[in-house]
């Protein structure tokens, strides 16, 4: 009998870190389901579902479809969307704040609410939230982005305290710096050695999912060696 591959769900799958995460988990024997706003080319072990992950009905329908198609619960959930809004506070609109919160906090709550019951019925799992420096130290011009990332960090802490004892490992990863991608290059024109490489971040995420229960980490921070902190 052929054993089914474990499932990893990546919410916010897109070019850069999302694709690097998918590639890493596929390399390690997982079947990956990407949840994204735009279609992503599929491969043998990468499946894409296009939806608004901040829409409760669409999220519920997506997980019902996952149940029907794959007949097993996700072993790993990675929440990876980011809505980087940079403006002076007085130039922010209420829509900016709502957009940031819906993209990075409401989506995390909705997807966790679907994944956690399934994991509880399947001997646990691992949930990783991609955070940012702005979630612990807010800079000028980042009021919408930082307020959402602070909220995401709070959500992760609360879920970890509630569900660690029930066998679900929940980690908040502070990504302290720019992630190398074509979008980063277009927007900030950084030097590559000043950025985090998506493949290297993916390697760390993979190791988080392999931590033994006696040594689970809840929060870690990643940054390039040239980044001041």
N, C-alpha and C positions, 0 to 999 in steps of 0.2 A: 504494500500500500504506500502511495506517495504522500508524505506529510505536507500539509499546507504551510506555506511560508508565513512568518509573522507579518502583521500589518503595521505600517507606520503611516500616520496621517500628517501631512504638512499643510497647515493653513497659512495662506499667503505665499503660495509657491510661485516663483517668478525667476527671472534671470538673476544671476549672482548667487547670493547665499541660498536661496530656495532650491535652485537646481543642484548646487553643490551638496546640500543636505540629502536630496533625493538620490544622487549618485552614490554617496557614501553608504546610505542604508541599503540600497540595491546591491552594492558590492559586498555587504555583510549578510546578504541572504534574505533581505526583506522585500515584500511587495509594498510599493509606495502609492498612496492616494494623495494627489495634490488638490487642494481647494483654492481656487483663484478666480479673479475677476475676468481674466482673459484666457482663451484656450492655450494650452501648452502641448507641443508635440508629444505623443504617447509612444512608449516603447513596450517591450514585453512585460516589464515589471513596474512601469510607471503609468498610472492612470490619472486622468485629469477630470475634475468636476468643476464646471463653471457656475459660480453663484456669488451672491452677496453674503459674505460670512457675518455681516451685522444684521441680517434679516432672519428672525427666529424661524419663520415657516420654512424658508429655503434651507436653513441648517438642519432642521428636523427631517425634511424630505431627503436631504443628502445622506444622512446617517441611516435612514430607513432603506435607501438604495444600497448603501454599503452592506447592511445586514443581509439583504436579499442576494446581492451579487457575490459577496465573499464568505458569508456564512461563518464569520468569526469576528471577535472584538479586536479593535486596535490595541497593539501592545505599546505603541509609542504615539504620542501626539506632540507635535512641535507647532507652537503658535508664533508666526514670524512676520505678520504685516507691520508696516510702518508708514505713517503719514507725516512726513517731515515738513512742517509749516514753520517758516522763519520770517517773522515780521516784527516791527516795533509793536508793543502792546496796543497802542492807540490805533494802529492800522489793522488789528485783528477784528474780524467780525464774529458775531455769535455763531455763525455757520462754521467758521474755522474751528472753534472749540468743539462744537458738536461733531464735526467731521473727524477730528482727531480722536475724540472719545469713542465714537462708534467704531472706528477702524481698529483701534488698539485695545479697547477695554470691553465694550459690549460684545464684540466678536469673540474675545477670549472667554467671557462668561457663558455665551451661548454654546460655543463648541465644547467647553469643559462640561457643561450640563448634559451634553449628549454622550461624551466619552466616558465620564467618570462612572455612571451606572453600569456601562458595558464592561469597564475594567474591573469593577467590584465583583461582577459575576464571572470573571475570568482570571482570578488569582492575581489581580493587580496590574500595574503597568507603570509607564513613565510619561510625565508631561513636562515639557520644557517651554518656558516663555522667553522670547528674545526681548531683553530690556535694552536700556541705553544709559549713558552717563546722565542724561537729563532726568532719569528716574530717581536719582539720588542727589543731584546738584544742578539746579536750573540756571541757565544762562540768560542774559538779556536777549530778547527777541524770540525766545523759545516758549512763551507762556502757554500756548495751546498744546504744543508737543510735550512739554515737560509735565503739564498737569495731567495729561493722559498717561504718560509713562510712570508718574508717581502712583496713579491709581492702579495701573497694571501691577506694579510691585506690591501694592497692598493686597490686591486680589490673590497674587501668588502666595504671599505669606499666610493669608487666611486659609486658603485651600490646603497648603502644606500642613498646617497645624491640625486641620480637620481630617485629612485623608492619609497622611503618612502612617498613622497607626493602623490604617485599614489596608495597607499594602500598595498605595499609589505614591510613587516618588515624584515630587513636584519641585522643579528647579527654576530659578530666575537667573538668567545669564545677562550680566551687564556688559554690553558691547561698547567699550570705551574707546571710540575712535571711528574713523571712516572705514567702510568695507570696500575693498577694491572691486569696481565694476565699471561698465561703460557709462552707466548713469552717474556714478560718482565722479568719473573723469570729466564728463560734460558739465557737471554742476560746480565742482570745486577745483578741478585741475591739480590734484595732489600728485606727489611722487609716490610710486608704488611701495617703496620701502617705508613710507609713513602710514601705510594702510594695513588693515587686517585682510588676509587672503581668505576668500570663502571656503576653500578646501581645508584650510587649517582650523577654521571655526567648526566646520563639519566634523573634523576629527575629534575635537573636544566634546561636541554634542554626543557623538557616538559613545565615547568613554563614559559620559554621564549615565547613559542608559545601562551601562554594564557595572555600575557601582554595586557592591554587595550591600545588603540591607543594614549591616552593622555600621556602615560608613557612608551613609547618604549625605551628599552636600545639598543644601537648599539654595545658596546664592554664591556665585563665583563671578569674578570680573576678568575680562580679557582685553588686552590692549597691545599694540605694537611696542617693541622695546624702546622706541624713540619717543613714545607718548609721555608727556609729563602728567603727574597726578599727585 
